[in-house]
Amino acid sequence: MELAFLGGATTVTGSQFLLDTGSARVLVDCGMFQGSPNEVERNRVSFAYDPREIDALLLTHAHLDHCGLIPHLVASGFRGPIFATAATNELTGLVLLDAAKLQTEFARRAARRSHRGSSGDPEAALRTRGPEVLVEIDEPLYSEADVLAALGMVRQVAYGDEFPVANGVTGRMHDAGHILGSAIVEVRAGERTIVFSGDIGRQGSPIVRDPSVLANADYVLMESTYGGREHEPEARSVDVLAETINATNEAGGVLLIPSFAIGRTQDMIWELDRLLAAKRVPPLPLYLDSPMASKATAIYRRHAESFDDETRAMLAQNDDPLDYPHAKITNDPNDSRAIKDAARPYMIVASNGMLTGGRVLAHLRDLIDDPSATLLFVGYQGEGTLGAHLQQGVKQVVIDGAQRQVRCRIRSVDGFSAHADEPQLLSWISGFTRGKRPGDAGFPREVFIVHGDPDAEHALEPKVRALGLATKIPAWRERVTLS
Ligand SMILES: [Zn+2]
């Protein structure tokens, strides 16, 4: 049996793993590489296999770095079933249709630029226009029709149920606690059990249930996004959020929160709703400027089966934690553009969370040199992204080709993360060792540390070893034999 690490190996994005049992070939995730130019380039590299020979795909969750290349896989000949939870199925439709549309728009703009004689050199483009340009310079990877074909191949599975995947292979989804529908995937192939962690959520995060702790596996692939790092306590992040809102109110300013449309935005609405209910902040108007987030919230509402007890209890009392009472939903682009003329103070939550594109960039353009504005980061900023540069405190940035001074306030919190931090990751992996010794049945023979930047992977590795587990940090496209 062989396992190939085709993405999410020494990187956070592009998750893709291929299990080849000799009689079945099963993919877990088929994600897009995002972030720095070097990573984005990998989306253009041919698949490491013939997609027609893949029997099935198991999808952990609907984030683009886990599902983003599925339509490309289908357009390249994949015909097997795609197994996903009901909520992941719906959210994936939203994410992939949006991705197809963006690629088409970018390609059109790129064609216009090359018509005007621009160089098309990725490095030059990066220097002058920022990292978001990198997805714009090529042909689209897939069309809306490819997305619809892919969605037609999804088979919904329920958490906890074992289901047949391919010849001699079964699967089971467990709560991952990361976003709605997210799953830890347990695969049984012959005598062996391989657990793919997907993205593991934070204990106690809003809306979704906490990640399941599993007890037995022969091999584990474990995410390491926050290896070597510990989140500040959520209560501290809530304090900073409240302080920032109150300061924005007093200064008559604007608070801009870049946020991923799926997961983080719903979590932030939940937090803002709680602060308001506790009367810790004034009821500032909130512009929810992300049509994608609005659609995602509608999907969240349809999947109460994935909610945790706290969220269910609130809903039962008619307190809707997915709704901020003073939200103005600006799905129309004209309404979005009009926000800058609104009476201050106010807040904007807009996508995307790493400032690599989306409406948030237009707001940033308006606010970057405004000392009464605050940019509050509430999520992970990929290496090399505009968000990461601003977080590091650079005083000048390039936005849409123009040099801009950074004069707005920049604040960051990490207690709202949708990912487990290192202590939580170690707590999760130690579930496999509890009451067992190396060599016992169900004690993992090896833990593969994936889905992390190299620093994070290397920080986490010795701590996993200290639990008595053998570890490996696989390289991109490395193949290992499982005994
Ligand atoms: Zn994710």
Residues whose N, C-alpha, C, O or C-beta is under 5 A from the ligand:
A	BS01	ZN	H63 D199
